[in-house]
Amino acid sequence: MFERIKPLGDRVLVKRNPVEEKTASGIIIPDAAKEKAQTGTVIKVGMGRKDASGSVITLSVKEGDTVYFGKYAGTEAGQDFLIIKEDELLGVIETN
């Protein structure tokens, strides 16, 4: 259902990346100790924000980008989704 949301303005819909179930040494992390992922994939983007003259400034992220965001950024939209303003995104993770 949340994949059908169309973000407004300078907001983006992000699906959180799954969190690791184990540590590098193989210890299983219990659900109570897991922190929510701070990376995700951009699912949809809004049209952009308007400047003082009314011109639309397009967003610098696009669908499919992997982004990094703050621990308390955005608004929860279901279990794995967030709606985040573009200025709350900390960076795009480049895949080379």
Stockholm file with secondary structure:
# STOCKHOLM 1.0

chainA/1-96         MFERIKPLGDRVLVKRNPVEEKTASGIIIPDAAKEKAQTGTVIKVGMGRKDASGSVITLSVKEGDTVYFGKYAGTEAGQDFLIIKEDELLGVIETN
#=GR chainA/1-96 SS CGGGCCCCTTEEEEEECCCCSBCTTCCBCCGGGCCCCSEEEEEEECCCEECTTSCEECCSCCTTCEEEECTTCSEECSSSEEEEEGGGEEEEECCC
#=GC SS_cons        CGGGCCCCTTEEEEEECCCCSBCTTCCBCCGGGCCCCSEEEEEEECCCEECTTSCEECCSCCTTCEEEECTTCSEECSSSEEEEEGGGEEEEECCC
//
